[in-house]
């Protein structure tokens, strides 16, 4: 006899039956197993401070869910990960080092670079808020100041002027008058431009090696042999002999001043 395929509703019913089969049922004359009852409702709060604490918890969970995006937008992570990714492409090593290593290295370098900013946020905002010396709104303002100073030092005036013009806001008199919503995208495109400038300089020596290897193979009549296959060992040995990781990581960290 040909078996019929089970539909999703049939699978669910089968699971319920199996669960009911393995659960012990009370014998006759015994009291039935009590089932919990869940009620969801809105009642009037007697203590306003409890409502404020609940709202702060919801806000904290929201910030934690957006933490990766915040890490990319307001820290040095963008420049680091772009340069390291383009370096891997310039060497022609395909997926070596793998993405996990590149992203992990960028994260730890970001933590190293942003350590003074984090320490200042901890001193000016977090510790006074935990000690209940300042309210939550003032703590947010105090925490934003070190980040704004860091971003403003890495942002070009041309990029800030672009977003000020797009937002049609009043021209700021100084960097302190620039709103955070204008400063963040300006900082992002400035970081991307700087990252591509560094990547262009990294590409040049590897490109020269590719051109030399291709010219030698062409002069020897080996047109069917891929030049990338021959130039890869030379690029790796050049990178190792020049202590490339030390130079590149040192230059990236020092580029943030």
MODELLER restraints for C-alpha pairs under 7 A, 6 or more apart:
rsr = mdl.restraints
at = mdl.atoms
rsr.add(forms.Gaussian(group=physical.xy_distance, feature=features.Distance(at['CA:26:A'], at['CA:32:A']), mean=6.28, stdev=0.5))
rsr.add(forms.Gaussian(group=physical.xy_distance, feature=features.Distance(at['CA:71:A'], at['CA:77:A']), mean=6.91, stdev=0.5))
rsr.add(forms.Gaussian(group=physical.xy_distance, feature=features.Distance(at['CA:72:A'], at['CA:78:A']), mean=5.73, stdev=0.5))
rsr.add(forms.Gaussian(group=physical.xy_distance, feature=features.Distance(at['CA:73:A'], at['CA:184:A']), mean=6.76, stdev=0.5))
rsr.add(forms.Gaussian(group=physical.xy_distance, feature=features.Distance(at['CA:73:A'], at['CA:188:A']), mean=6.29, stdev=0.5))
rsr.add(forms.Gaussian(group=physical.xy_distance, feature=features.Distance(at['CA:74:A'], at['CA:151:A']), mean=6.88, stdev=0.5))
rsr.add(forms.Gaussian(group=physical.xy_distance, feature=features.Distance(at['CA:74:A'], at['CA:184:A']), mean=6.59, stdev=0.5))
rsr.add(forms.Gaussian(group=physical.xy_distance, feature=features.Distance(at['CA:75:A'], at['CA:110:A']), mean=6.96, stdev=0.5))
rsr.add(forms.Gaussian(group=physical.xy_distance, feature=features.Distance(at['CA:76:A'], at['CA:110:A']), mean=5.65, stdev=0.5))
rsr.add(forms.Gaussian(group=physical.xy_distance, feature=features.Distance(at['CA:77:A'], at['CA:106:A']), mean=6.07, stdev=0.5))
rsr.add(forms.Gaussian(group=physical.xy_distance, feature=features.Distance(at['CA:77:A'], at['CA:107:A']), mean=6.59, stdev=0.5))
rsr.add(forms.Gaussian(group=physical.xy_distance, feature=features.Distance(at['CA:77:A'], at['CA:110:A']), mean=5.57, stdev=0.5))
rsr.add(forms.Gaussian(group=physical.xy_distance, feature=features.Distance(at['CA:78:A'], at['CA:191:A']), mean=6.64, stdev=0.5))
rsr.add(forms.Gaussian(group=physical.xy_distance, feature=features.Distance(at['CA:79:A'], at['CA:191:A']), mean=5.52, stdev=0.5))
rsr.add(forms.Gaussian(group=physical.xy_distance, feature=features.Distance(at['CA:79:A'], at['CA:192:A']), mean=6.29, stdev=0.5))
rsr.add(forms.Gaussian(group=physical.xy_distance, feature=features.Distance(at['CA:79:A'], at['CA:195:A']), mean=4.98, stdev=0.5))
rsr.add(forms.Gaussian(group=physical.xy_distance, feature=features.Distance(at['CA:80:A'], at['CA:106:A']), mean=5.59, stdev=0.5))
rsr.add(forms.Gaussian(group=physical.xy_distance, feature=features.Distance(at['CA:81:A'], at['CA:102:A']), mean=6.89, stdev=0.5))
rsr.add(forms.Gaussian(group=physical.xy_distance, feature=features.Distance(at['CA:81:A'], at['CA:103:A']), mean=6.44, stdev=0.5))
rsr.add(forms.Gaussian(group=physical.xy_distance, feature=features.Distance(at['CA:81:A'], at['CA:106:A']), mean=5.57, stdev=0.5))
rsr.add(forms.Gaussian(group=physical.xy_distance, feature=features.Distance(at['CA:82:A'], at['CA:195:A']), mean=6.22, stdev=0.5))
rsr.add(forms.Gaussian(group=physical.xy_distance, feature=features.Distance(at['CA:83:A'], at['CA:195:A']), mean=5.65, stdev=0.5))
rsr.add(forms.Gaussian(group=physical.xy_distance, feature=features.Distance(at['CA:83:A'], at['CA:198:A']), mean=6.91, stdev=0.5))
rsr.add(forms.Gaussian(group=physical.xy_distance, feature=features.Distance(at['CA:83:A'], at['CA:199:A']), mean=5.57, stdev=0.5))
rsr.add(forms.Gaussian(group=physical.xy_distance, feature=features.Distance(at['CA:84:A'], at['CA:102:A']), mean=6.59, stdev=0.5))
rsr.add(forms.Gaussian(group=physical.xy_distance, feature=features.Distance(at['CA:86:A'], at['CA:199:A']), mean=6.19, stdev=0.5))
rsr.add(forms.Gaussian(group=physical.xy_distance, feature=features.Distance(at['CA:87:A'], at['CA:199:A']), mean=6.77, stdev=0.5))
rsr.add(forms.Gaussian(group=physical.xy_distance, feature=features.Distance(at['CA:87:A'], at['CA:202:A']), mean=6.75, stdev=0.5))
rsr.add(forms.Gaussian(group=physical.xy_distance, feature=features.Distance(at['CA:90:A'], at['CA:203:A']), mean=5.54, stdev=0.5))
rsr.add(forms.Gaussian(group=physical.xy_distance, feature=features.Distance(at['CA:90:A'], at['CA:206:A']), mean=6.34, stdev=0.5))
rsr.add(forms.Gaussian(group=physical.xy_distance, feature=features.Distance(at['CA:91:A'], at['CA:206:A']), mean=6.44, stdev=0.5))
rsr.add(forms.Gaussian(group=physical.xy_distance, feature=features.Distance(at['CA:91:A'], at['CA:232:A']), mean=6.96, stdev=0.5))
rsr.add(forms.Gaussian(group=physical.xy_distance, feature=features.Distance(at['CA:91:A'], at['CA:235:A']), mean=6.32, stdev=0.5))
rsr.add(forms.Gaussian(group=physical.xy_distance, feature=features.Distance(at['CA:92:A'], at['CA:232:A']), mean=6.62, stdev=0.5))
rsr.add(forms.Gaussian(group=physical.xy_distance, feature=features.Distance(at['CA:113:A'], at['CA:253:A']), mean=6.83, stdev=0.5))
rsr.add(forms.Gaussian(group=physical.xy_distance, feature=features.Distance(at['CA:117:A'], at['CA:146:A']), mean=5.82, stdev=0.5))
rsr.add(forms.Gaussian(group=physical.xy_distance, feature=features.Distance(at['CA:117:A'], at['CA:147:A']), mean=6.75, stdev=0.5))
rsr.add(forms.Gaussian(group=physical.xy_distance, feature=features.Distance(at['CA:120:A'], at['CA:146:A']), mean=6.81, stdev=0.5))
rsr.add(forms.Gaussian(group=physical.xy_distance, feature=features.Distance(at['CA:121:A'], at['CA:143:A']), mean=5.02, stdev=0.5))
rsr.add(forms.Gaussian(group=physical.xy_distance, feature=features.Distance(at['CA:121:A'], at['CA:146:A']), mean=6.66, stdev=0.5))
rsr.add(forms.Gaussian(group=physical.xy_distance, feature=features.Distance(at['CA:124:A'], at['CA:142:A']), mean=6.13, stdev=0.5))
rsr.add(forms.Gaussian(group=physical.xy_distance, feature=features.Distance(at['CA:124:A'], at['CA:143:A']), mean=6.96, stdev=0.5))
rsr.add(forms.Gaussian(group=physical.xy_distance, feature=features.Distance(at['CA:125:A'], at['CA:139:A']), mean=4.68, stdev=0.5))
rsr.add(forms.Gaussian(group=physical.xy_distance, feature=features.Distance(at['CA:125:A'], at['CA:142:A']), mean=5.36, stdev=0.5))
rsr.add(forms.Gaussian(group=physical.xy_distance, feature=features.Distance(at['CA:125:A'], at['CA:143:A']), mean=5.39, stdev=0.5))
rsr.add(forms.Gaussian(group=physical.xy_distance, feature=features.Distance(at['CA:126:A'], at['CA:139:A']), mean=6.81, stdev=0.5))
rsr.add(forms.Gaussian(group=physical.xy_distance, feature=features.Distance(at['CA:128:A'], at['CA:134:A']), mean=5.98, stdev=0.5))
rsr.add(forms.Gaussian(group=physical.xy_distance, feature=features.Distance(at['CA:129:A'], at['CA:135:A']), mean=6.39, stdev=0.5))
rsr.add(forms.Gaussian(group=physical.xy_distance, feature=features.Distance(at['CA:129:A'], at['CA:136:A']), mean=6.69, stdev=0.5))
rsr.add(forms.Gaussian(group=physical.xy_distance, feature=features.Distance(at['CA:129:A'], at['CA:139:A']), mean=6.21, stdev=0.5))
rsr.add(forms.Gaussian(group=physical.xy_distance, feature=features.Distance(at['CA:151:A'], at['CA:187:A']), mean=5.94, stdev=0.5))
rsr.add(forms.Gaussian(group=physical.xy_distance, feature=features.Distance(at['CA:154:A'], at['CA:187:A']), mean=6.74, stdev=0.5))
rsr.add(forms.Gaussian(group=physical.xy_distance, feature=features.Distance(at['CA:155:A'], at['CA:186:A']), mean=6.40, stdev=0.5))
rsr.add(forms.Gaussian(group=physical.xy_distance, feature=features.Distance(at['CA:155:A'], at['CA:187:A']), mean=4.91, stdev=0.5))
rsr.add(forms.Gaussian(group=physical.xy_distance, feature=features.Distance(at['CA:155:A'], at['CA:190:A']), mean=5.51, stdev=0.5))
rsr.add(forms.Gaussian(group=physical.xy_distance, feature=features.Distance(at['CA:156:A'], at['CA:190:A']), mean=6.26, stdev=0.5))
rsr.add(forms.Gaussian(group=physical.xy_distance, feature=features.Distance(at['CA:159:A'], at['CA:186:A']), mean=5.10, stdev=0.5))
rsr.add(forms.Gaussian(group=physical.xy_distance, feature=features.Distance(at['CA:159:A'], at['CA:190:A']), mean=6.83, stdev=0.5))
rsr.add(forms.Gaussian(group=physical.xy_distance, feature=features.Distance(at['CA:160:A'], at['CA:182:A']), mean=6.89, stdev=0.5))
rsr.add(forms.Gaussian(group=physical.xy_distance, feature=features.Distance(at['CA:160:A'], at['CA:183:A']), mean=6.60, stdev=0.5))
rsr.add(forms.Gaussian(group=physical.xy_distance, feature=features.Distance(at['CA:160:A'], at['CA:186:A']), mean=5.29, stdev=0.5))
rsr.add(forms.Gaussian(group=physical.xy_distance, feature=features.Distance(at['CA:163:A'], at['CA:182:A']), mean=5.90, stdev=0.5))
rsr.add(forms.Gaussian(group=physical.xy_distance, feature=features.Distance(at['CA:163:A'], at['CA:186:A']), mean=6.83, stdev=0.5))
rsr.add(forms.Gaussian(group=physical.xy_distance, feature=features.Distance(at['CA:164:A'], at['CA:171:A']), mean=6.90, stdev=0.5))
rsr.add(forms.Gaussian(group=physical.xy_distance, feature=features.Distance(at['CA:164:A'], at['CA:182:A']), mean=6.65, stdev=0.5))
rsr.add(forms.Gaussian(group=physical.xy_distance, feature=features.Distance(at['CA:172:A'], at['CA:178:A']), mean=5.88, stdev=0.5))
rsr.add(forms.Gaussian(group=physical.xy_distance, feature=features.Distance(at['CA:206:A'], at['CA:235:A']), mean=6.31, stdev=0.5))
rsr.add(forms.Gaussian(group=physical.xy_distance, feature=features.Distance(at['CA:209:A'], at['CA:231:A']), mean=6.59, stdev=0.5))
rsr.add(forms.Gaussian(group=physical.xy_distance, feature=features.Distance(at['CA:210:A'], at['CA:227:A']), mean=6.83, stdev=0.5))
rsr.add(forms.Gaussian(group=physical.xy_distance, feature=features.Distance(at['CA:210:A'], at['CA:228:A']), mean=6.82, stdev=0.5))
rsr.add(forms.Gaussian(group=physical.xy_distance, feature=features.Distance(at['CA:210:A'], at['CA:231:A']), mean=5.85, stdev=0.5))
rsr.add(forms.Gaussian(group=physical.xy_distance, feature=features.Distance(at['CA:213:A'], at['CA:227:A']), mean=6.12, stdev=0.5))
rsr.add(forms.Gaussian(group=physical.xy_distance, feature=features.Distance(at['CA:213:A'], at['CA:231:A']), mean=6.06, stdev=0.5))
rsr.add(forms.Gaussian(group=physical.xy_distance, feature=features.Distance(at['CA:214:A'], at['CA:227:A']), mean=5.27, stdev=0.5))
rsr.add(forms.Gaussian(group=physical.xy_distance, feature=features.Distance(at['CA:217:A'], at['CA:223:A']), mean=6.56, stdev=0.5))
